[in-house]
């Protein structure tokens, strides 16, 4: 069996191939990680907004259940007409 030795030109070629492979792998990983980070950021924002909307909905529901028809929804002032407020109070007093 004959031994095959690496000469300096082979080492240079292998080094260049390895460097190119590392750069390509790094580029692919950066694309995948960027997409992954973007998806995670979008997920966090969507979940945060969903929690905020649910909290606001619960607040309005609690206010209406207690006949407090004067509330805010995302900073927008919402109030029911006086006739609706009066009917709500009559409904609560009537025991329904």
Residue, then its C-alpha position, 0 to 999 in steps of 0.5 A: x500500500x502506498x502512502x499518499x501525502x498532502x502537499x502544500x497545494x492540497x492543504x490550500x485547496x482543503x483550507x479554501x473548501x473548508x472556509x467556503x463551507x463555513x461561510x455557507x453554513x454560517x449564512x444559512x444559519x443566519x437566515x434560519x435564525x433570523x426567520x426564527x427570531x422574527x417568528x418569535x417576535x411576531x408570536x410575542x407581539x400577537x400573544x401580547x395583543x391578545x392578552x390586552x384585548x382579553x383584559x379590556x373585554x373582561x373590564x367592559x364585561x365587568x362594568x356592564x354586569x354591574x350596570x356601570x355603563x360608563x367605561x373606556x375601551x383602549x382609551x376610548x370613552x364609551x357610555x350608554x345613554x341614560x335610558x339604557x342605564x336606567x333600564x339596567x338599574x331597574x333590571x338589577x333591582x328587579x332581581x332578574 
